[in-house]
Amino acid sequence: MAHIRPTDLLVTEFHIQKMFNLIRKKQDAVNVYEVMDRLQLDIVTEIFLGESIHSLSMKRSPIQAAVDRLVETSSLRLRTGYVDCQVIHLDT
């Protein structure tokens, strides 16, 4: 990122405070990985798209399943390398 706009810091602070409030209200253990993932989604969508998806306010974000699948696929590709799958047509 070439520069940070002052509004970016305000947006980030707002969502960080929202995350802390969420953690304070939880009675049981908090999955830090999931909360940080949601925090990043909220910040990025508000800064780049103009509106947050408010994933910290939801039980499960609708985009979360897609992000989980993307991370799983990327991890697999890192471990196995790129696999070039081509369909071979046989003339019969």
N, C-alpha and C positions, 0 to 999 in steps of 0.2 A: 504494500500500500504506500503510495507516494506521500500522502499527507493525511492527517487526522483532522476532521472538522470538529469544532467545539461541540456541536450537537451530538457527535458520535460518543463523546465522553459522557454526556448527560444520559443518552440512551443506555449505554453500558452500565452506568451507576444505577439507573432505575431497575434494570433487570437483575443486577447483582443483589440489590436490596430485596427484590421479590424472591430471589432464590434463598436468601438468608431467612426471610419470613417463612417460607415453605419448610425449611429445615427445622426451624424453631417449633413449628406446629406439629411436626411428626412425632408420634408417640413411640414408634419402633425405629429400627435401623434404617439408615438412608443409604441408597446405592449412589455413591458419589459419582461414579462413571456416568450413570443415567442422568443425574441432576446436572452435571457439567455439560453433557450432550444437549440437554434441553435448553440450558442457558445459552450455549453457543447458537442454537437454532433461533432462539428468540432475538438475540442481538443481531445476528447476520440478516435475518429476514426483515427486521425493522430498518436497519441501516441501508441495505441494498435494495429492498423491495418497497420500502416506505411504510410497511405495517408488519408488526410481529404476528407470528402464528399462535402466540400465547400458549406454548407447549408446557410451560411451568404451571399453568392453571388447569391443565387437563389431567385426567387419570392416565391416559396414553395418547400421545400425539398421533394424528393420522399419518404423518410423514415418518414417524419413528420406525415403523416396519420397513419402509423403503431404505432408510439410512442404515438400519441393522443389516439388511441384505447387501447393501453396497459395501459395508465394512467387511462382511463375511467373504464376499467375492474378491475384494481387493487383497485381503489376507491370504486367501487361497492362491491368487495369482502371484503374490510375492513369494510364496513357498514353492510353487510348482513352475513358475515362469509362464510365459505366454504360450498358449496351446492354439495352434492354427488348425481349425476344423474346416475341412473342405468336403463338400458333397461330390462324390464321384458318380457320374452317370455312365452306366454300362449300356452299350448298344446290344440289344438281344435280337 
